[in-house]
Amino acid sequence: MIGLRTLRAVAMTAATLGGLSGALVGLLTEQGRRARVAIGVLEHLWPAPDGVYLDDGGDPLRLAVLGDSMAVGVGVTHPSQMPGVLLAQALAEEAGRPVRLSTYAISGSTTRDLVPQVDAAVRDAPQVALIIIGANDVTSRIGPRESARLLGEQVGKLRAIGCGVVVGTCPDLGIVRPIPQPLRMVGHRYSLRLAAAQTAEVKRAGGVAVSMANLLAPEFMARHVDMFSSDRFHPSSVGYEAAAGVLLAPLCQVAGLWPGGVAPVLPLRSAAALAVRPSRVPTWLQKRHA
């Protein structure tokens, strides 16, 4: 889970990068404290329901999910709503074969914490990997260059074993309403800087970067009541469906399920993520956009 107690670090980082006055740093620090109070406490924290989805006895496609609380699915009210589960089911439908889901993601992780996650995943030899990471780097004062470099190294490890990799880059912290202005703007600018650096390193390492900020922020801002969970910070089940919608198409591409090999960043949102294959929209997306 993203540590709101460390929003003070965002203010301090902003001071370092932008030369803010002591008075403004003090204001941002106080706003971080107030934001932490405003954030709710989640009632449900589910373990990842790993296993084989749509099992027909055949050889499963091996999917690994790595990263932070958004990769885990913190904020859902039932394990079936977790993004890894949604994507495993959708990949199985598209592939016409079972998918084995293995979750290595741990809530609260920074990019530094990806190292043991990737090492564990590599030992299990996944064929497809999804990484969602970055928000905790913003609140932990890890510089964008270091964070992106570390991410690129881990993507490289997965690519070296022939695993297709999709990375959901840092979300836009500027859409979290309990964070007041101007602290929210600081988070917005820093998270977008990090996402841009991540995109460059992921591409260099042979992975596919998906801009979670650009593709999801407008919908989250317009429908914040529906898209956020009860803590007003993590996505709700509806928010995770939207995230899964933008991640599914590139996952299908790197898994080799569609012609054309690895796709670039795809400018797709929600059900539109499957527009290139409209006849094969998974059941959960059909229901959401009926």
C-alpha positions in Angstrom: 0.0 0.0 0.0 1.3 3.5 -0.8 2.5 5.1 2.4 0.8 8.4 2.8 3.0 9.1 5.8 5.8 9.5 3.3 4.1 12.3 1.4 6.4 14.6 3.4 9.1 13.0 1.3 7.4 14.3 -1.9 7.5 17.8 -0.5 11.2 17.4 0.4 12.0 16.0 -3.0 10.2 18.9 -4.6 12.3 21.3 -2.5 15.5 19.6 -3.7 14.5 19.6 -7.3 12.7 22.9 -7.6 14.3 25.1 -5.0 11.1 25.7 -3.0 11.1 28.0 0.0 11.1 26.7 3.5 7.6 28.1 4.0 6.2 26.2 1.0 8.0 23.0 2.1 6.3 23.4 5.5 3.0 23.9 3.8 3.4 20.7 1.7 4.5 18.7 4.7 1.4 19.8 6.7 -0.7 18.9 3.7 0.8 15.5 3.6 -0.1 15.0 7.2 -3.7 16.1 6.5 -3.9 13.8 3.4 -2.9 10.9 5.5 -5.7 11.6 7.9 -8.2 11.9 5.0 -7.3 8.5 3.5 -9.5 5.8 4.8 -8.7 2.3 6.0 -9.6 -0.7 3.8 -11.6 -3.5 5.3 -10.6 -6.2 2.8 -7.0 -7.2 2.1 -7.1 -10.4 0.1 -4.3 -12.9 -0.6 -3.6 -13.4 -4.3 -5.7 -16.3 -5.7 -3.0 -17.9 -7.7 -3.6 -21.0 -9.7 -4.8 -22.2 -13.2 -7.7 -20.3 -14.8 -10.0 -22.0 -17.3 -8.2 -25.2 -16.7 -8.9 -27.8 -19.4 -6.0 -30.1 -18.6 -3.8 -28.5 -21.2 -0.4 -26.9 -20.9 -1.1 -23.5 -19.3 0.4 -20.1 -20.3 2.4 -18.9 -17.3 1.6 -15.3 -16.3 3.6 -13.5 -13.6 2.3 -10.4 -11.8 4.9 -8.2 -10.1 5.0 -4.8 -8.4 3.1 -2.9 -5.8 -0.4 -2.5 -4.3 -2.0 -1.8 -7.7 -0.5 -5.0 -9.1 -1.8 -6.9 -6.1 -5.3 -5.3 -6.3 -5.5 -3.6 -2.9 -8.9 -2.0 -2.7 -11.2 -4.7 -4.2 -14.0 -6.3 -2.2 -13.5 -9.8 -3.5 -10.5 -11.8 -4.8 -12.2 -12.3 -8.2 -11.9 -8.6 -8.8 -8.1 -8.5 -8.6 -6.4 -7.4 -11.8 -4.3 -10.5 -12.0 -7.4 -12.7 -11.9 -9.2 -10.5 -14.5 -6.2 -10.7 -16.8 -5.6 -14.4 -16.3 -9.2 -15.2 -17.2 -9.1 -12.8 -20.2 -5.8 -14.2 -21.5 -7.1 -17.7 -21.2 -10.2 -16.8 -23.2 -8.1 -15.1 -25.9 -5.5 -17.9 -26.0 -8.0 -20.7 -26.0 -5.8 -22.4 -23.3 -5.5 -22.3 -19.5 -3.4 -19.6 -17.8 -1.4 -20.2 -14.6 -1.4 -17.0 -12.5 1.6 -16.5 -10.1 1.6 -13.2 -8.1 4.9 -11.9 -6.8 3.7 -8.4 -6.2 3.8 -7.0 -2.7 1.9 -4.0 -1.5 4.1 -1.1 -0.6 6.9 -2.1 -2.9 9.2 0.3 -4.6 11.3 -0.5 -7.7 14.1 -1.5 -5.4 11.8 -4.2 -4.1 11.3 -5.6 -7.6 14.7 -7.4 -7.4 13.6 -10.3 -5.2 10.3 -10.5 -7.0 11.9 -10.8 -10.4 14.5 -13.3 -9.1 11.6 -15.5 -7.8 9.7 -15.1 -11.0 12.7 -16.0 -13.2 13.1 -19.3 -11.3 9.5 -20.2 -12.3 10.1 -19.3 -15.9 7.0 -17.2 -16.8 6.1 -16.7 -20.4 4.4 -13.4 -19.8 4.9 -10.8 -17.0 3.0 -7.8 -15.9 4.7 -5.2 -13.7 3.0 -2.2 -12.1 5.3 0.0 -10.1 6.3 3.6 -9.4 3.9 5.3 -7.0 5.9 4.3 -3.9 9.1 5.5 -5.6 7.5 9.0 -5.7 6.7 8.9 -2.0 10.0 7.2 -1.0 12.3 9.9 -2.6 13.8 7.6 -5.2 14.9 9.7 -8.1 13.3 9.1 -11.5 16.5 8.2 -13.2 17.5 5.6 -10.5 14.0 4.2 -10.4 13.8 3.9 -14.2 17.2 2.4 -14.4 16.4 -0.3 -11.8 13.2 -1.1 -13.6 15.0 -1.5 -16.9 17.4 -3.9 -15.3 14.6 -6.1 -14.0 12.7 -6.0 -17.3 16.0 -7.1 -18.9 16.2 -10.1 -16.6 12.8 -11.3 -17.6 13.4 -10.7 -21.3 16.6 -12.7 -21.1 14.6 -15.9 -20.3 12.3 -15.2 -23.2 9.5 -13.7 -21.2 7.3 -11.0 -22.7 7.0 -8.1 -20.4 4.4 -5.4 -20.0 4.9 -2.5 -17.6 2.1 -0.3 -16.2 4.1 2.9 -15.5 3.6 5.2 -12.5 0.0 6.3 -12.1 -0.8 10.0 -11.8 -0.9 10.9 -8.1 -2.5 14.2 -9.0 -5.9 12.6 -9.3 -6.1 11.5 -5.6 -8.5 14.1 -4.2 -7.7 13.7 -0.5 -4.2 15.1 -1.3 -4.8 18.9 -1.3 -3.2 21.4 -3.5 -0.4 22.4 -4.1 0.9 19.0 -2.9 -1.3 17.2 -5.4 0.3 19.1 -8.2 3.8 18.2 -6.9 2.8 14.6 -6.9 1.3 15.0 -10.4 4.4 16.4 -11.9 6.8 14.0 -10.2 4.8 10.9 -11.1 4.6 12.0 -14.8 8.4 12.6 -14.9 8.9 9.1 -13.4 6.5 7.5 -15.9 8.3 9.1 -18.8 11.7 7.9 -17.6 10.2 4.4 -17.0 8.8 4.3 -20.5 12.2 5.0 -22.1 14.0 2.3 -20.0 11.3 -0.3 -20.5 11.5 0.1 -24.3 15.3 0.0 -24.2 15.1 -3.3 -22.3 12.7 -4.9 -24.8 9.5 -4.5 -22.8 6.2 -2.7 -23.6 5.3 0.3 -21.5 1.7 1.3 -20.9 1.0 4.8 -19.6 -1.4 4.3 -16.7 -1.4 8.0 -16.0 -2.4 9.1 -19.6 -4.8 6.3 -20.2 -6.6 6.1 -16.9 -6.4 9.5 -15.2 -9.2 11.2 -17.3 -11.7 8.4 -16.4 -10.6 8.3 -12.8 -11.1 12.0 -12.5 -14.5 12.0 -14.2 -15.8 9.0 -12.2 -13.8 9.3 -9.0 -16.7 8.0 -6.8 -16.9 4.8 -8.8 -13.2 4.4 -9.6 -11.7 4.6 -6.2 -12.1 2.2 -3.3 -13.4 3.2 0.2 -10.0 4.5 1.2 -10.2 7.1 -1.6 -6.7 6.2 -2.6 -6.5 2.8 -4.2 -8.7 1.8 -7.2 -12.1 0.1 -6.7 -13.1 -3.1 -8.5 -14.4 -0.8 -11.3 -11.0 1.0 -11.4 -9.2 -2.2 -11.7 -11.4 -3.3 -14.5 -10.4 -0.1 -16.3 -6.8 -0.8 -15.6 -7.1 -4.4 -16.9 -8.8 -3.1 -20.0 -5.7 -1.0 -21.0 -3.3 -3.8 -20.1 -4.9 -6.7 -21.8 -4.1 -5.9 -25.4 -0.4 -5.4 -24.9 -0.3 -8.6 -22.8 -1.9 -10.5 -25.7 0.7 -9.0 -28.0 3.8 -10.0 -25.9 2.3 -13.4 -25.4 2.3 -13.9 -29.1 -1.5 -14.4 -29.3 -2.0 -11.8 -32.0 0.0 -11.4 -35.3 2.6 -8.7 -35.4 4.8 -9.5 -32.4 5.4 -7.0 -29.6 3.2 -3.9 -29.8 4.2 -0.4 -28.9 2.4 1.6 -26.2 -1.3 1.2 -27.1 -3.6 4.3 -26.8 -6.5 2.2 -25.6 -8.9 2.6 -22.7 -11.3 0.2 -21.0 -13.4 -1.8 -23.5 -11.6 0.0 -26.3 -8.5 -1.9 -25.3 -9.9 -4.8 -27.3 -11.2 -2.9 -30.3 -8.7 -4.7 -32.5 -10.4 -7.9 -31.7 -14.0 -6.9 -31.0 -15.4 -10.4 -31.4 -13.3 -11.7 -28.5 -14.1 -9.2 -25.7 -14.0 -11.1 -22.4 -17.2 -11.6 -20.4 -16.2 -9.2 -17.6 -15.7 -6.4 -20.1 -18.9 -7.2 -22.0 -20.9 -6.9 -18.8 -19.2 -3.6 -17.7 -19.8 -1.9 -21.0 -23.1 -3.4 -22.0 
